[in-house]
Amino acid sequence: MVILNIEPIITKSSGGWPVKITGIAPCESDFIIGIIDTPAMGSINGRWNDVGLRSGGNMPDDSLDITDPEIMNLIHIASKLK
């Protein structure tokens, strides 16, 4: 699996939890790579798809807030790498 490191993007999840996006995996369906700080589990690795859903996520609060302009731009650019 190829992961392209990017300048970290600091954002929030749909539940308001801090998220740091650190890479793109253009060959994967869950291509946004980062870390999410959850209240119950602390910092965990995360992978999100093009609609902001976290791979293996079982809570709506751990999805990316895709209304964030920087996240929308990231998804647009990353989709061109596929």
PDB file of N, CA, C and O in Angstrom:
ATOM      1  N   MET A   1       0.833  -1.163   0.000  1.00  0.00           N
ATOM      2  CA  MET A   1       0.000   0.000   0.000  1.00  0.00           C
ATOM      3  C   MET A   1       0.889   1.240   0.000  1.00  0.00           C
ATOM      4  O   MET A   1       1.830   1.356   0.786  1.00  0.00           O
ATOM      5  N   VAL A   2       0.567   2.152  -0.893  1.00  0.00           N
ATOM      6  CA  VAL A   2       1.298   3.408  -1.008  1.00  0.00           C
ATOM      7  C   VAL A   2       0.552   4.484  -0.226  1.00  0.00           C
ATOM      8  O   VAL A   2      -0.651   4.671  -0.404  1.00  0.00           O
ATOM      9  N   ILE A   3       1.275   5.188   0.638  1.00  0.00           N
ATOM     10  CA  ILE A   3       0.693   6.321   1.359  1.00  0.00           C
ATOM     11  C   ILE A   3       1.549   7.546   1.061  1.00  0.00           C
ATOM     12  O   ILE A   3       2.762   7.544   1.269  1.00  0.00           O
ATOM     13  N   LEU A   4       0.894   8.587   0.571  1.00  0.00           N
ATOM     14  CA  LEU A   4       1.563   9.855   0.315  1.00  0.00           C
ATOM     15  C   LEU A   4       1.378  10.734   1.544  1.00  0.00           C
ATOM     16  O   LEU A   4       0.253  11.071   1.912  1.00  0.00           O
ATOM     17  N   ASN A   5       2.484  11.102   2.174  1.00  0.00           N
ATOM     18  CA  ASN A   5       2.409  11.988   3.338  1.00  0.00           C
ATOM     19  C   ASN A   5       2.095  13.406   2.867  1.00  0.00           C
ATOM     20  O   ASN A   5       2.590  13.854   1.833  1.00  0.00           O
ATOM     21  N   ILE A   6       1.274  14.095   3.633  1.00  0.00           N
ATOM     22  CA  ILE A   6       0.926  15.471   3.311  1.00  0.00           C
ATOM     23  C   ILE A   6       1.189  16.352   4.534  1.00  0.00           C
ATOM     24  O   ILE A   6       1.344  15.865   5.654  1.00  0.00           O
ATOM     25  N   GLU A   7       1.233  17.652   4.287  1.00  0.00           N
ATOM     26  CA  GLU A   7       1.298  18.588   5.407  1.00  0.00           C
ATOM     27  C   GLU A   7       0.040  18.354   6.241  1.00  0.00           C
ATOM     28  O   GLU A   7      -1.063  18.380   5.694  1.00  0.00           O
ATOM     29  N   PRO A   8       0.172  18.127   7.540  1.00  0.00           N
ATOM     30  CA  PRO A   8      -1.008  17.798   8.344  1.00  0.00           C
ATOM     31  C   PRO A   8      -2.123  18.841   8.233  1.00  0.00           C
ATOM     32  O   PRO A   8      -1.882  20.048   8.228  1.00  0.00           O
ATOM     33  N   ILE A   9      -3.343  18.330   8.144  1.00  0.00           N
ATOM     34  CA  ILE A   9      -4.537  19.166   8.139  1.00  0.00           C
ATOM     35  C   ILE A   9      -5.255  18.921   9.465  1.00  0.00           C
ATOM     36  O   ILE A   9      -5.621  17.789   9.780  1.00  0.00           O
ATOM     37  N   ILE A  10      -5.451  19.971  10.227  1.00  0.00           N
ATOM     38  CA  ILE A  10      -6.148  19.875  11.501  1.00  0.00           C
ATOM     39  C   ILE A  10      -7.606  20.240  11.257  1.00  0.00           C
ATOM     40  O   ILE A  10      -7.911  21.310  10.729  1.00  0.00           O
ATOM     41  N   THR A  11      -8.508  19.333  11.651  1.00  0.00           N
ATOM     42  CA  THR A  11      -9.932  19.552  11.445  1.00  0.00           C
ATOM     43  C   THR A  11     -10.690  18.896  12.590  1.00  0.00           C
ATOM     44  O   THR A  11     -10.101  18.558  13.616  1.00  0.00           O
ATOM     45  N   LYS A  12     -11.973  18.720  12.419  1.00  0.00           N
ATOM     46  CA  LYS A  12     -12.801  18.063  13.436  1.00  0.00           C
ATOM     47  C   LYS A  12     -13.677  17.020  12.772  1.00  0.00           C
ATOM     48  O   LYS A  12     -13.975  17.095  11.580  1.00  0.00           O
ATOM     49  N   SER A  13     -14.079  16.051  13.566  1.00  0.00           N
ATOM     50  CA  SER A  13     -15.020  15.050  13.086  1.00  0.00           C
ATOM     51  C   SER A  13     -16.428  15.643  13.125  1.00  0.00           C
ATOM     52  O   SER A  13     -16.634  16.747  13.628  1.00  0.00           O
ATOM     53  N   SER A  14     -17.385  14.902  12.593  1.00  0.00           N
ATOM     54  CA  SER A  14     -18.774  15.376  12.622  1.00  0.00           C
ATOM     55  C   SER A  14     -19.282  15.510  14.055  1.00  0.00           C
ATOM     56  O   SER A  14     -20.235  16.246  14.307  1.00  0.00           O
ATOM     57  N   GLY A  15     -18.657  14.808  14.990  1.00  0.00           N
ATOM     58  CA  GLY A  15     -19.012  14.922  16.407  1.00  0.00           C
ATOM     59  C   GLY A  15     -18.214  15.974  17.151  1.00  0.00           C
ATOM     60  O   GLY A  15     -18.390  16.140  18.358  1.00  0.00           O
ATOM     61  N   GLY A  16     -17.334  16.693  16.450  1.00  0.00           N
ATOM     62  CA  GLY A  16     -16.546  17.749  17.069  1.00  0.00           C
ATOM     63  C   GLY A  16     -15.220  17.287  17.645  1.00  0.00           C
ATOM     64  O   GLY A  16     -14.528  18.063  18.303  1.00  0.00           O
ATOM     65  N   TRP A  17     -14.851  16.014  17.403  1.00  0.00           N
ATOM     66  CA  TRP A  17     -13.586  15.496  17.932  1.00  0.00           C
ATOM     67  C   TRP A  17     -12.415  15.957  17.069  1.00  0.00           C
ATOM     68  O   TRP A  17     -12.559  16.049  15.850  1.00  0.00           O
ATOM     69  N   PRO A  18     -11.255  16.251  17.669  1.00  0.00           N
ATOM     70  CA  PRO A  18     -10.084  16.673  16.896  1.00  0.00           C
ATOM     71  C   PRO A  18      -9.592  15.563  15.961  1.00  0.00           C
ATOM     72  O   PRO A  18      -9.522  14.393  16.340  1.00  0.00           O
ATOM     73  N   VAL A  19      -9.255  15.962  14.733  1.00  0.00           N
ATOM     74  CA  VAL A  19      -8.726  15.040  13.724  1.00  0.00           C
ATOM     75  C   VAL A  19      -7.503  15.690  13.088  1.00  0.00           C
ATOM     76  O   VAL A  19      -7.501  16.886  12.795  1.00  0.00           O
ATOM     77  N   LYS A  20      -6.456  14.876  12.877  1.00  0.00           N
ATOM     78  CA  LYS A  20      -5.285  15.337  12.128  1.00  0.00           C
ATOM     79  C   LYS A  20      -5.118  14.420  10.925  1.00  0.00           C
ATOM     80  O   LYS A  20      -4.850  13.229  11.083  1.00  0.00           O
ATOM     81  N   ILE A  21      -5.276  14.972   9.719  1.00  0.00           N
ATOM     82  CA  ILE A  21      -5.093  14.219   8.479  1.00  0.00           C
ATOM     83  C   ILE A  21      -3.617  14.289   8.111  1.00  0.00           C
ATOM     84  O   ILE A  21      -3.040  15.375   8.054  1.00  0.00           O
ATOM     85  N   THR A  22      -3.005  13.134   7.860  1.00  0.00           N
ATOM     86  CA  THR A  22      -1.556  13.100   7.620  1.00  0.00           C
ATOM     87  C   THR A  22      -1.156  12.488   6.283  1.00  0.00           C
ATOM     88  O   THR A  22       0.012  12.564   5.901  1.00  0.00           O
ATOM     89  N   GLY A  23      -2.102  11.882   5.562  1.00  0.00           N
ATOM     90  CA  GLY A  23      -1.711  11.246   4.313  1.00  0.00           C
ATOM     91  C   GLY A  23      -2.883  10.855   3.438  1.00  0.00           C
ATOM     92  O   GLY A  23      -4.047  10.931   3.832  1.00  0.00           O
ATOM     93  N   ILE A  24      -2.525  10.427   2.220  1.00  0.00           N
ATOM     94  CA  ILE A  24      -3.483   9.935   1.235  1.00  0.00           C
ATOM     95  C   ILE A  24      -2.962   8.595   0.729  1.00  0.00           C
ATOM     96  O   ILE A  24      -1.784   8.461   0.398  1.00  0.00           O
ATOM     97  N   ALA A  25      -3.853   7.606   0.672  1.00  0.00           N
ATOM     98  CA  ALA A  25      -3.530   6.289   0.102  1.00  0.00           C
ATOM     99  C   ALA A  25      -4.338   6.150  -1.190  1.00  0.00           C
ATOM    100  O   ALA A  25      -5.443   5.608  -1.163  1.00  0.00           O
ATOM    101  N   PRO A  26      -3.806   6.632  -2.324  1.00  0.00           N
ATOM    102  CA  PRO A  26      -4.604   6.750  -3.543  1.00  0.00           C
ATOM    103  C   PRO A  26      -5.126   5.428  -4.109  1.00  0.00           C
ATOM    104  O   PRO A  26      -6.069   5.439  -4.900  1.00  0.00           O
ATOM    105  N   CYS A  27      -4.558   4.328  -3.738  1.00  0.00           N
ATOM    106  CA  CYS A  27      -4.989   3.024  -4.276  1.00  0.00           C
ATOM    107  C   CYS A  27      -6.029   2.340  -3.390  1.00  0.00           C
ATOM    108  O   CYS A  27      -6.429   1.213  -3.681  1.00  0.00           O
ATOM    109  N   GLU A  28      -6.467   2.982  -2.337  1.00  0.00           N
ATOM    110  CA  GLU A  28      -7.389   2.382  -1.378  1.00  0.00           C
ATOM    111  C   GLU A  28      -8.748   3.082  -1.421  1.00  0.00           C
ATOM    112  O   GLU A  28      -8.828   4.254  -1.789  1.00  0.00           O
ATOM    113  N   SER A  29      -9.805   2.380  -1.050  1.00  0.00           N
ATOM    114  CA  SER A  29     -11.127   3.015  -0.999  1.00  0.00           C
ATOM    115  C   SER A  29     -11.242   3.953   0.208  1.00  0.00           C
ATOM    116  O   SER A  29     -11.905   4.986   0.121  1.00  0.00           O
ATOM    117  N   ASP A  30     -10.614   3.610   1.316  1.00  0.00           N
ATOM    118  CA  ASP A  30     -10.537   4.487   2.490  1.00  0.00           C
ATOM    119  C   ASP A  30      -9.188   5.192   2.420  1.00  0.00           C
ATOM    120  O   ASP A  30      -8.226   4.776   3.067  1.00  0.00           O
ATOM    121  N   PHE A  31      -9.124   6.255   1.635  1.00  0.00           N
ATOM    122  CA  PHE A  31      -7.841   6.821   1.217  1.00  0.00           C
ATOM    123  C   PHE A  31      -7.337   7.992   2.043  1.00  0.00           C
ATOM    124  O   PHE A  31      -6.206   8.436   1.847  1.00  0.00           O
ATOM    125  N   ILE A  32      -8.144   8.498   2.956  1.00  0.00           N
ATOM    126  CA  ILE A  32      -7.701   9.600   3.813  1.00  0.00           C
ATOM    127  C   ILE A  32      -7.162   8.989   5.098  1.00  0.00           C
ATOM    128  O   ILE A  32      -7.862   8.239   5.778  1.00  0.00           O
ATOM    129  N   ILE A  33      -5.917   9.311   5.426  1.00  0.00           N
ATOM    130  CA  ILE A  33      -5.215   8.710   6.560  1.00  0.00           C
ATOM    131  C   ILE A  33      -4.985   9.775   7.629  1.00  0.00           C
ATOM    132  O   ILE A  33      -4.600  10.902   7.317  1.00  0.00           O
ATOM    133  N   GLY A  34      -5.224   9.415   8.891  1.00  0.00           N
ATOM    134  CA  GLY A  34      -4.978  10.370   9.957  1.00  0.00           C
ATOM    135  C   GLY A  34      -5.192   9.792  11.338  1.00  0.00           C
ATOM    136  O   GLY A  34      -5.206   8.576  11.533  1.00  0.00           O
ATOM    137  N   ILE A  35      -5.357  10.680  12.279  1.00  0.00           N
ATOM    138  CA  ILE A  35      -5.526  10.323  13.694  1.00  0.00           C
ATOM    139  C   ILE A  35      -6.734  11.088  14.221  1.00  0.00           C
ATOM    140  O   ILE A  35      -6.902  12.276  13.943  1.00  0.00           O
ATOM    141  N   ILE A  36      -7.571  10.392  14.985  1.00  0.00           N
ATOM    142  CA  ILE A  36      -8.739  11.020  15.594  1.00  0.00           C
ATOM    143  C   ILE A  36      -8.633  10.874  17.110  1.00  0.00           C
ATOM    144  O   ILE A  36      -8.303   9.803  17.620  1.00  0.00           O
ATOM    145  N   ASP A  37      -8.914  11.954  17.816  1.00  0.00           N
ATOM    146  CA  ASP A  37      -8.893  11.935  19.282  1.00  0.00           C
ATOM    147  C   ASP A  37     -10.325  11.722  19.775  1.00  0.00           C
ATOM    148  O   ASP A  37     -11.170  12.611  19.672  1.00  0.00           O
ATOM    149  N   THR A  38     -10.578  10.537  20.306  1.00  0.00           N
ATOM    150  CA  THR A  38     -11.926  10.211  20.781  1.00  0.00           C
ATOM    151  C   THR A  38     -11.993  10.363  22.304  1.00  0.00           C
ATOM    152  O   THR A  38     -10.988  10.173  22.989  1.00  0.00           O
ATOM    153  N   PRO A  39     -13.152  10.698  22.828  1.00  0.00           N
ATOM    154  CA  PRO A  39     -13.272  10.845  24.276  1.00  0.00           C
ATOM    155  C   PRO A  39     -13.057   9.533  25.023  1.00  0.00           C
ATOM    156  O   PRO A  39     -12.471   9.529  26.105  1.00  0.00           O
ATOM    157  N   ALA A  40     -13.520   8.429  24.465  1.00  0.00           N
ATOM    158  CA  ALA A  40     -13.460   7.155  25.186  1.00  0.00           C
ATOM    159  C   ALA A  40     -12.162   6.386  24.968  1.00  0.00           C
ATOM    160  O   ALA A  40     -11.668   5.731  25.885  1.00  0.00           O
ATOM    161  N   MET A  41     -11.598   6.462  23.740  1.00  0.00           N
ATOM    162  CA  MET A  41     -10.441   5.623  23.399  1.00  0.00           C
ATOM    163  C   MET A  41      -9.148   6.407  23.209  1.00  0.00           C
ATOM    164  O   MET A  41      -8.109   5.815  22.918  1.00  0.00           O
ATOM    165  N   GLY A  42      -9.193   7.710  23.367  1.00  0.00           N
ATOM    166  CA  GLY A  42      -7.998   8.517  23.147  1.00  0.00           C
ATOM    167  C   GLY A  42      -7.677   8.635  21.670  1.00  0.00           C
ATOM    168  O   GLY A  42      -8.578   8.575  20.833  1.00  0.00           O
ATOM    169  N   SER A  43      -6.406   8.801  21.339  1.00  0.00           N
ATOM    170  CA  SER A  43      -5.985   8.936  19.944  1.00  0.00           C
ATOM    171  C   SER A  43      -5.945   7.574  19.264  1.00  0.00           C
ATOM    172  O   SER A  43      -5.310   6.642  19.757  1.00  0.00           O
ATOM    173  N   ILE A  44      -6.631   7.469  18.125  1.00  0.00           N
ATOM    174  CA  ILE A  44      -6.610   6.229  17.343  1.00  0.00           C
ATOM    175  C   ILE A  44      -6.365   6.565  15.877  1.00  0.00           C
ATOM    176  O   ILE A  44      -6.734   7.638  15.399  1.00  0.00           O
ATOM    177  N   ASN A  45      -5.736   5.627  15.176  1.00  0.00           N
ATOM    178  CA  ASN A  45      -5.528   5.799  13.742  1.00  0.00           C
ATOM    179  C   ASN A  45      -6.866   5.728  13.036  1.00  0.00           C
ATOM    180  O   ASN A  45      -7.752   4.967  13.425  1.00  0.00           O
ATOM    181  N   GLY A  46      -7.002   6.528  11.999  1.00  0.00           N
ATOM    182  CA  GLY A  46      -8.236   6.535  11.242  1.00  0.00           C
ATOM    183  C   GLY A  46      -7.980   6.513   9.750  1.00  0.00           C
ATOM    184  O   GLY A  46      -6.955   6.997   9.268  1.00  0.00           O
ATOM    185  N   ARG A  47      -8.942   5.937   9.020  1.00  0.00           N
ATOM    186  CA  ARG A  47      -8.953   5.939   7.553  1.00  0.00           C
ATOM    187  C   ARG A  47     -10.378   6.282   7.153  1.00  0.00           C
ATOM    188  O   ARG A  47     -11.332   5.707   7.676  1.00  0.00           O
ATOM    189  N   TRP A  48     -10.519   7.219   6.225  1.00  0.00           N
ATOM    190  CA  TRP A  48     -11.847   7.661   5.815  1.00  0.00           C
ATOM    191  C   TRP A  48     -11.990   7.546   4.302  1.00  0.00           C
ATOM    192  O   TRP A  48     -11.006   7.609   3.566  1.00  0.00           O
ATOM    193  N   ASN A  49     -13.235   7.377   3.849  1.00  0.00           N
ATOM    194  CA  ASN A  49     -13.488   7.292   2.416  1.00  0.00           C
ATOM    195  C   ASN A  49     -13.894   8.667   1.865  1.00  0.00           C
ATOM    196  O   ASN A  49     -13.792   9.682   2.554  1.00  0.00           O
ATOM    197  N   ASP A  50     -14.356   8.673   0.612  1.00  0.00           N
ATOM    198  CA  ASP A  50     -14.645   9.936  -0.062  1.00  0.00           C
ATOM    199  C   ASP A  50     -15.912  10.644   0.428  1.00  0.00           C
ATOM    200  O   ASP A  50     -16.170  11.778   0.024  1.00  0.00           O
ATOM    201  N   VAL A  51     -16.693  10.010   1.273  1.00  0.00           N
ATOM    202  CA  VAL A  51     -17.845  10.696   1.881  1.00  0.00           C
ATOM    203  C   VAL A  51     -17.617  10.927   3.373  1.00  0.00           C
ATOM    204  O   VAL A  51     -18.538  11.313   4.094  1.00  0.00           O
ATOM    205  N   GLY A  52     -16.390  10.690   3.831  1.00  0.00           N
ATOM    206  CA  GLY A  52     -16.008  11.009   5.198  1.00  0.00           C
ATOM    207  C   GLY A  52     -16.263   9.934   6.230  1.00  0.00           C
ATOM    208  O   GLY A  52     -16.055  10.169   7.421  1.00  0.00           O
ATOM    209  N   LEU A  53     -16.714   8.749   5.807  1.00  0.00           N
ATOM    210  CA  LEU A  53     -16.964   7.679   6.771  1.00  0.00           C
ATOM    211  C   LEU A  53     -15.667   6.993   7.158  1.00  0.00           C
ATOM    212  O   LEU A  53     -14.840   6.688   6.299  1.00  0.00           O
ATOM    213  N   ARG A  54     -15.486   6.747   8.455  1.00  0.00           N
ATOM    214  CA  ARG A  54     -14.264   6.100   8.940  1.00  0.00           C
ATOM    215  C   ARG A  54     -14.362   4.596   8.770  1.00  0.00           C
ATOM    216  O   ARG A  54     -15.375   3.986   9.113  1.00  0.00           O
ATOM    217  N   SER A  55     -13.312   4.008   8.244  1.00  0.00           N
ATOM    218  CA  SER A  55     -13.223   2.559   8.089  1.00  0.00           C
ATOM    219  C   SER A  55     -13.277   1.911   9.465  1.00  0.00           C
ATOM    220  O   SER A  55     -12.483   2.253  10.342  1.00  0.00           O
ATOM    221  N   GLY A  56     -14.193   0.990   9.662  1.00  0.00           N
ATOM    222  CA  GLY A  56     -14.324   0.317  10.946  1.00  0.00           C
ATOM    223  C   GLY A  56     -14.990   1.156  12.012  1.00  0.00           C
ATOM    224  O   GLY A  56     -15.138   0.721  13.154  1.00  0.00           O
ATOM    225  N   GLY A  57     -15.389   2.354  11.643  1.00  0.00           N
ATOM    226  CA  GLY A  57     -16.037   3.236  12.616  1.00  0.00           C
ATOM    227  C   GLY A  57     -17.434   2.738  12.942  1.00  0.00           C
ATOM    228  O   GLY A  57     -18.168   2.295  12.058  1.00  0.00           O
ATOM    229  N   ASN A  58     -17.786   2.812  14.181  1.00  0.00           N
ATOM    230  CA  ASN A  58     -19.117   2.360  14.569  1.00  0.00           C
ATOM    231  C   ASN A  58     -19.942   3.483  15.178  1.00  0.00           C
ATOM    232  O   ASN A  58     -21.005   3.238  15.749  1.00  0.00           O
ATOM    233  N   MET A  59     -19.452   4.720  15.057  1.00  0.00           N
ATOM    234  CA  MET A  59     -20.173   5.861  15.601  1.00  0.00           C
ATOM    235  C   MET A  59     -20.210   6.964  14.545  1.00  0.00           C
ATOM    236  O   MET A  59     -19.208   7.209  13.874  1.00  0.00           O
ATOM    237  N   PRO A  60     -21.338   7.621  14.395  1.00  0.00           N
ATOM    238  CA  PRO A  60     -21.392   8.721  13.419  1.00  0.00           C
ATOM    239  C   PRO A  60     -20.471   9.881  13.798  1.00  0.00           C
ATOM    240  O   PRO A  60     -20.085  10.671  12.936  1.00  0.00           O
ATOM    241  N   ASP A  61     -20.117   9.988  15.078  1.00  0.00           N
ATOM    242  CA  ASP A  61     -19.265  11.089  15.523  1.00  0.00           C
ATOM    243  C   ASP A  61     -17.829  10.989  15.028  1.00  0.00           C
ATOM    244  O   ASP A  61     -17.090  11.970  15.108  1.00  0.00           O
ATOM    245  N   ASP A  62     -17.407   9.809  14.510  1.00  0.00           N
ATOM    246  CA  ASP A  62     -16.020   9.685  14.054  1.00  0.00           C
ATOM    247  C   ASP A  62     -15.863   9.895  12.552  1.00  0.00           C
ATOM    248  O   ASP A  62     -14.776   9.692  12.011  1.00  0.00           O
ATOM    249  N   SER A  63     -16.932  10.299  11.875  1.00  0.00           N
ATOM    250  CA  SER A  63     -16.857  10.633  10.455  1.00  0.00           C
ATOM    251  C   SER A  63     -16.228  12.016  10.297  1.00  0.00           C
ATOM    252  O   SER A  63     -16.298  12.849  11.201  1.00  0.00           O
ATOM    253  N   LEU A  64     -15.615  12.247   9.140  1.00  0.00           N
ATOM    254  CA  LEU A  64     -15.054  13.567   8.870  1.00  0.00           C
ATOM    255  C   LEU A  64     -16.172  14.559   8.586  1.00  0.00           C
ATOM    256  O   LEU A  64     -17.213  14.201   8.034  1.00  0.00           O
ATOM    257  N   ASP A  65     -15.947  15.795   8.966  1.00  0.00           N
ATOM    258  CA  ASP A  65     -16.879  16.865   8.617  1.00  0.00           C
ATOM    259  C   ASP A  65     -16.538  17.311   7.199  1.00  0.00           C
ATOM    260  O   ASP A  65     -15.654  18.143   6.997  1.00  0.00           O
ATOM    261  N   ILE A  66     -17.248  16.750   6.218  1.00  0.00           N
ATOM    262  CA  ILE A  66     -16.923  17.043   4.817  1.00  0.00           C
ATOM    263  C   ILE A  66     -17.452  18.400   4.364  1.00  0.00           C
ATOM    264  O   ILE A  66     -17.309  18.752   3.193  1.00  0.00           O
ATOM    265  N   THR A  67     -18.066  19.176   5.277  1.00  0.00           N
ATOM    266  CA  THR A  67     -18.431  20.549   4.932  1.00  0.00           C
ATOM    267  C   THR A  67     -17.255  21.501   5.136  1.00  0.00           C
ATOM    268  O   THR A  67     -17.306  22.655   4.710  1.00  0.00           O
ATOM    269  N   ASP A  68     -16.191  21.015   5.789  1.00  0.00           N
ATOM    270  CA  ASP A  68     -14.972  21.804   5.967  1.00  0.00           C
ATOM    271  C   ASP A  68     -14.344  22.007   4.582  1.00  0.00           C
ATOM    272  O   ASP A  68     -14.041  21.024   3.905  1.00  0.00           O
ATOM    273  N   PRO A  69     -14.140  23.266   4.140  1.00  0.00           N
ATOM    274  CA  PRO A  69     -13.601  23.510   2.805  1.00  0.00           C
ATOM    275  C   PRO A  69     -12.257  22.825   2.545  1.00  0.00           C
ATOM    276  O   PRO A  69     -11.992  22.380   1.428  1.00  0.00           O
ATOM    277  N   GLU A  70     -11.417  22.739   3.567  1.00  0.00           N
ATOM    278  CA  GLU A  70     -10.108  22.100   3.387  1.00  0.00           C
ATOM    279  C   GLU A  70     -10.266  20.596   3.157  1.00  0.00           C
ATOM    280  O   GLU A  70      -9.519  20.013   2.372  1.00  0.00           O
ATOM    281  N   ILE A  71     -11.222  19.965   3.826  1.00  0.00           N
ATOM    282  CA  ILE A  71     -11.486  18.537   3.627  1.00  0.00           C
ATOM    283  C   ILE A  71     -12.109  18.314   2.249  1.00  0.00           C
ATOM    284  O   ILE A  71     -11.756  17.356   1.562  1.00  0.00           O
ATOM    285  N   MET A  72     -13.030  19.187   1.838  1.00  0.00           N
ATOM    286  CA  MET A  72     -13.622  19.070   0.498  1.00  0.00           C
ATOM    287  C   MET A  72     -12.537  19.163  -0.566  1.00  0.00           C
ATOM    288  O   MET A  72     -12.552  18.408  -1.539  1.00  0.00           O
ATOM    289  N   ASN A  73     -11.599  20.084  -0.387  1.00  0.00           N
ATOM    290  CA  ASN A  73     -10.499  20.241  -1.332  1.00  0.00           C
ATOM    291  C   ASN A  73      -9.600  19.000  -1.340  1.00  0.00           C
ATOM    292  O   ASN A  73      -9.183  18.540  -2.403  1.00  0.00           O
ATOM    293  N   LEU A  74      -9.305  18.464  -0.154  1.00  0.00           N
ATOM    294  CA  LEU A  74      -8.483  17.256  -0.053  1.00  0.00           C
ATOM    295  C   LEU A  74      -9.140  16.088  -0.795  1.00  0.00           C
ATOM    296  O   LEU A  74      -8.469  15.380  -1.546  1.00  0.00           O
ATOM    297  N   ILE A  75     -10.437  15.881  -0.592  1.00  0.00           N
ATOM    298  CA  ILE A  75     -11.151  14.795  -1.262  1.00  0.00           C
ATOM    299  C   ILE A  75     -11.109  15.006  -2.774  1.00  0.00           C
ATOM    300  O   ILE A  75     -10.910  14.051  -3.526  1.00  0.00           O
ATOM    301  N   HIS A  76     -11.293  16.231  -3.219  1.00  0.00           N
ATOM    302  CA  HIS A  76     -11.262  16.528  -4.660  1.00  0.00           C
ATOM    303  C   HIS A  76      -9.896  16.199  -5.252  1.00  0.00           C
ATOM    304  O   HIS A  76      -9.807  15.534  -6.284  1.00  0.00           O
ATOM    305  N   ILE A  77      -8.841  16.659  -4.605  1.00  0.00           N
ATOM    306  CA  ILE A  77      -7.482  16.405  -5.104  1.00  0.00           C
ATOM    307  C   ILE A  77      -7.139  14.928  -5.039  1.00  0.00           C
ATOM    308  O   ILE A  77      -6.591  14.377  -5.993  1.00  0.00           O
ATOM    309  N   ALA A  78      -7.457  14.279  -3.919  1.00  0.00           N
ATOM    310  CA  ALA A  78      -7.129  12.864  -3.745  1.00  0.00           C
ATOM    311  C   ALA A  78      -7.861  11.996  -4.769  1.00  0.00           C
ATOM    312  O   ALA A  78      -7.314  10.993  -5.227  1.00  0.00           O
ATOM    313  N   SER A  79      -9.079  12.367  -5.129  1.00  0.00           N
ATOM    314  CA  SER A  79      -9.834  11.572  -6.107  1.00  0.00           C
ATOM    315  C   SER A  79      -9.174  11.614  -7.484  1.00  0.00           C
ATOM    316  O   SER A  79      -9.343  10.685  -8.273  1.00  0.00           O
ATOM    317  N   LYS A  80      -8.434  12.665  -7.780  1.00  0.00           N
ATOM    318  CA  LYS A  80      -7.722  12.754  -9.049  1.00  0.00           C
ATOM    319  C   LYS A  80      -6.506  11.835  -9.101  1.00  0.00           C
ATOM    320  O   LYS A  80      -6.011  11.520 -10.183  1.00  0.00           O
ATOM    321  N   LEU A  81      -6.023  11.405  -7.936  1.00  0.00           N
ATOM    322  CA  LEU A  81      -4.858  10.509  -7.870  1.00  0.00           C
ATOM    323  C   LEU A  81      -5.234   9.051  -8.055  1.00  0.00           C
ATOM    324  O   LEU A  81      -4.364   8.204  -8.256  1.00  0.00           O
ATOM    325  N   LYS A  82      -6.518   8.755  -7.990  1.00  0.00           N
ATOM    326  CA  LYS A  82      -6.989   7.363  -8.084  1.00  0.00           C
ATOM    327  C   LYS A  82      -6.903   6.850  -9.496  1.00  0.00           C
ATOM    328  O   LYS A  82      -7.257   5.700  -9.758  1.00  0.00           O
TER     329      LYS A  82
END
